[in-house]
Amino acid sequence: MLTPTELRAAVERRLDEAGRAWLDRALTEAAKTGPQADDSGSDSAPVSGPARWELDFASAGRHVRSARPAPDDPIPQDLPHDLPDAARILLLHAADADAPTAARLYAQGTGAERRAVLLALPHLRLDASDAVPLVEDALRTNDTRLVAAAVGPYAARHLSPHSWRQAVLKCLFTGVPLTAVAAWERRARGDAELARMLTDYARERTAAGRPVPADLDRVLALTSRTAATSPTATTAPTRALTREES
């Protein structure tokens, strides 16, 4: 994962002069203003209205579209596909957005703005599982770009085992590639319950005459191999899946 400094440098190299000037002004404003507290402890936006940087957060797509990478400047693997995503991540980090601010921008935002909030979570100084409700909300949608953004490093650290297993199944069901799931190998290792859920899912797909996602085999192979070394594990899920697919 790129650091905010690395992300900003990568973005600036892909912007024209006007885009770089806008980004510099917006980030300076965000760092100066910071998050705005909710009034009277309510969940609504402050009476004074949104901060300037929050307006920039919403309008980023109109200012950072002039990406022109040089032939000898390859795009970093961790750079978000959309430059507005990256600009919004930088704005949230510069403003040191807290959990209420992230939740408000997510609740009031467009799909693109919600995606940016999710992508920014690993860069924010949030307490423990403050933003888990945002991740879980995204995982309830059928927007594959939201789902992919939701299963990043923040989810890998903070989702409960049950919620994380459901997230993996959601990715398989919606076609989100396994590569989007941060630290999936670490969290799947030795997870016999995940192996059982994957096997049941494969059975349902096979019975319905539908293909089993190739990524399912990758996860199942890891859980089964590692689970076999545990005294409480069973290798039954692997054998059952083989019968169903044969």
N, C-alpha and C positions, 0 to 999 in steps of 0.2 A: 504494500500500500504506500503510495506516495505521501510524503509529508506535505503540509500546507505550503512550505517554502518551495519544494520541488514542483508541486501542482501549479503554483502561481507562475513559476518560471516557464513551465511547459505551456501554460495557457497564453502567456504574454507573447511567446514566440509565434503563436498562431493567430494573433490578432493584428489588424491594421492599426495605424496610428490613432484613429478615433476610438477604436475599441480599447486600446491600452490606456488611453487617457480616461475613458469612462470607468474602467476597472480600477485604476489608481484612485480616482476621486471617490468611487463608491466604497472601496475598502477603507480608505482614510476616514470617511464619514462613519462607517460601521464601527471602527475601532474607537472613535471618539464618543459615539453615542452609547453603544452597548445595548443590552436587552432592556426593554421597558417593563416595569413591574405592572401587574394587573391591579386595577383600582379596587380598593375595599375588599381585597381577597376574592373577587369574583373571577370567573373564567372568561369574561368578555375582554375585548381589547380596551386599553386605556382611553379615557375620555378625550385626551388630547390628540388622539388619532395615531396611526402608525408612524414610526420613525422613518426618516428619509431612506435609511438603508433597507428597510422592509419594502418600501416602494421600489427600490432598485432590485431587490430580490425578485419581486413580481415581474419587473420589466426586463430582466437580464436577457431574455431571448431576442430582444430588439437591438441589443448593443454588442453582442459577442458572437456574431455569425460569420465573421470574415476570417475564417481559418485558412491560412496559406502556409502549411509546413514546407520547409525547404527540403529538397531531395536528400540532403545529407543529415537531416534532423528527423530520425524515425520517431513515430508517436510512441510514447511510453506505454507499456502494456497496461499499467494501472490507470491511465488517463481515462476519465469517463468519456463515453462515445460522443456525448453532446457537450459542446463548450458552455452552453448555459447551465448545465448541471454543475460543471466545474466552477463556474463563476459563483453560483449560489452556494456551493460548499464553502468557498473562500469567504463569502460574505458572512455566513453563519459562524465560521471560525473567527473571523476578525471581530465580530460583535460579541464573541464569547457567549453565544446564545445559551440560555438555561433551558431546563425542561419545559416550563410553561410556555416560553417563546416558541420552542420547537413544536410543541403540541398545537399551539394556536396557528402557526404558519402551515402546519400539516392539515389541520381541520379546515382552514379557510382557503387552502391552495388548490390550484389546478393539478391535474395528474403529474405534469412535469415538476411543479413545485413540491408536491408530496414526495416524488422520487428523489429530488435533491435533498430534502430533509433526511430521508432514510440514508442516503449515501453519506451525508455529513455526520451521522451519529458517532462513528469512531473517532472523529476529530474534535468532539465537544467534551467539555468537562462536566459530565453528568454523573450523578450518584447512582451507583449500582445499576438497578434495572428501571430507572426513571422512564425510559422511552420504550420499554417492552410493549405497552399498549399500542403504540404506533406501528411497531413491527407486526404485532398480531392482527391489527386492522388491515394492514396491507396484504397479509397472507390470506385474508378472507375474500379478497377480490379475485377477479379473473384477468386482471391487467398484468401480463407477464413481465412488463418492465418494472412495475411496482414490486412484484414478487421477487424478481431478481435483485432489486435494490434492498429488499428487506432481509435477505439471507446473507448479508455481508458480515464483516468482523464483529459488529455489535451483537448480532444475533448469535454468533458462535460463542460469544462470551456469556450472554445473559439469558437466552431462552432456556426454559426448563427442559429436561429430557423429553417429556411428552410433547411439548410444543415444538421442539426442534425436530423430532421424528415426523410430526405432522407437516412441518415445513418441507422436509425432504420429499415426502409423498406428494405434497402440493406441486413441487418442482417437477417431479416425474409426470404427474397428471397433466400439467399445463405445458410441458415441453421446455421448461426452463433448464438449460444445461447444468450439469452437476458442477461445472467449473465456477458457476456463480455462487455456490454454497461455500462460504469461507470455512476452512478447517474441517471439512466434512470427514476426512480420513481420521483425524484425531477423535472427533466425537462419535463416529460410527464404530470405531475399533472396539470389539468385544461386546457390542450391543445386541444381545440375543433377542430382546423385545423388538428392536428395529428389524432384525432378520425375520421375525415372525410376521410383522406387519407387511414387509415387502413380499414375502411368500404369499400371504393372503391376497395381496393386491395383484400379483402375477397370476394367481389362480382365477381371480375374477375376470381379468383381461382375457385370459386364454379361453375361459368358458364362454365369454361373450364374442369370441372370434376376433378379438382385437390384438394388435401386436403388443408385446411387452417392451417397454423402453430399454434401449441398450444400456443406459446408465444404471438401471436397476441391477443388472448383473455385476457391475463394478462395485456397487455398495454391498450387495449381498455376499460377494466373494470375500470381501474384507471382513465383514462381520462374522461370517461363518468360519473362516480360517482362524481368526483370533479367538472367537468364542469357543472353539474346540479345545483351547488350552485351559479354559476355566472349568472348575469343578461343578459349577451350576449351569454350564452351557450345554446345548444340545446341537447336534449336527443335522437334526431332522429337517429344518427348513431347507437346507440345500438339497437333500434327497427328494423332498416333496416337490420342489420347484423343477427338478430334473424330470420327474414323472409327468408333471403337467405339460412341460414343453416338448416332451418326446413324441 
